[in-house]
């Protein structure tokens, strides 16, 4: 029961607008992202995922996982390492705001 309660609490916290980043600031940080994920978050290459419209919490989690090494990718790891926690939130907000 304790694990279930913690899972619910984490889900509510992740969905909370308190964690919302600044999409305008995020857009300014996505220059390098556009090379693979497209200028508007839609990739022209099938092996690179589309980021436009993804959930903000999902994008932020993936970037944090690349940064920490929990998720391994030789291209994404250095990209994520260059982002501060605020940058991660802002980039996630930007891509989540796109259709």
C-alpha positions as CSV (number, residue, x, y, z in Angstrom):
1,X,0.0,0.0,0.0
2,X,2.9,2.3,0.8
3,X,4.4,1.9,-2.7
4,X,1.0,2.6,-4.3
5,X,0.6,5.8,-2.3
6,X,4.1,6.9,-3.3
7,X,3.3,6.2,-6.9
8,X,0.1,8.2,-6.8
9,X,1.9,11.1,-5.1
10,X,4.7,11.1,-7.7
11,X,2.2,11.0,-10.5
12,X,0.3,14.0,-9.1
13,X,3.5,15.9,-8.6
14,X,4.7,15.2,-12.1
15,X,1.4,16.4,-13.5
16,X,1.4,19.6,-11.4
17,X,1.7,22.9,-13.2
18,X,4.1,24.0,-10.5
19,X,6.8,22.1,-12.4
20,X,6.0,23.8,-15.7
21,X,9.0,25.4,-17.5
22,X,9.1,28.5,-19.6
23,X,8.4,27.5,-23.2
24,X,9.9,30.7,-24.7
25,X,13.2,30.2,-22.8
26,X,13.1,26.5,-23.9
27,X,12.8,27.5,-27.5
28,X,16.0,29.5,-27.2
29,X,17.8,26.3,-26.0
30,X,16.7,24.0,-28.9
31,X,19.1,25.0,-31.7
32,X,21.1,21.8,-31.4
33,X,17.9,19.7,-31.0
34,X,16.6,20.8,-34.4
35,X,19.4,19.0,-36.2
36,X,17.9,15.7,-35.4
37,X,14.4,16.4,-34.1
38,X,13.4,19.1,-36.6
39,X,13.0,22.8,-36.1
40,X,9.4,22.3,-35.0
41,X,10.0,19.1,-33.1
42,X,9.0,16.9,-36.1
43,X,11.9,14.8,-37.3
44,X,12.5,14.2,-41.0
45,X,14.5,11.1,-40.2
46,X,12.5,8.1,-38.9
47,X,15.2,7.0,-36.4
48,X,14.9,10.3,-34.4
49,X,11.7,10.7,-32.4
50,X,9.3,13.6,-32.8
51,X,9.3,15.8,-29.7
52,X,6.4,18.1,-30.6
53,X,3.4,17.5,-28.5
54,X,5.1,15.0,-26.1
55,X,4.2,15.4,-22.5
56,X,6.3,17.8,-20.6
57,X,7.1,15.5,-17.7
58,X,8.1,12.7,-20.2
59,X,10.6,14.9,-22.0
60,X,12.0,16.3,-18.8
61,X,12.5,12.7,-17.4
62,X,14.2,11.5,-20.6
63,X,16.6,14.5,-20.5
64,X,17.4,13.9,-16.8
65,X,18.0,10.2,-17.5
66,X,20.4,11.0,-20.4
67,X,22.1,13.5,-18.2
68,X,22.5,11.2,-15.2
69,X,23.6,8.2,-17.4
70,X,20.5,6.2,-16.4
71,X,19.6,6.2,-20.1
72,X,22.6,5.7,-22.4
73,X,23.0,7.3,-25.8
74,X,26.3,8.6,-27.2
75,X,24.6,11.5,-29.0
76,X,22.0,12.6,-26.4
77,X,24.2,12.3,-23.3
78,X,26.5,15.2,-24.1
79,X,23.5,17.3,-25.3
80,X,21.7,16.7,-22.0
81,X,24.9,17.3,-19.9
82,X,25.0,20.9,-21.2
83,X,21.5,21.6,-19.8
84,X,20.8,22.9,-16.3
85,X,17.8,21.7,-14.5
86,X,16.0,24.9,-15.4
87,X,17.0,24.4,-19.1
88,X,15.5,20.8,-19.0
89,X,12.2,22.1,-17.7
90,X,12.1,24.9,-20.3
91,X,13.0,22.7,-23.2
92,X,10.4,20.2,-22.1
93,X,7.8,23.0,-21.8
94,X,8.7,24.2,-25.3
95,X,8.3,20.8,-27.0
96,X,5.1,20.0,-25.1
97,X,3.6,23.3,-26.3
98,X,4.0,22.4,-30.0
99,X,1.3,20.6,-31.9
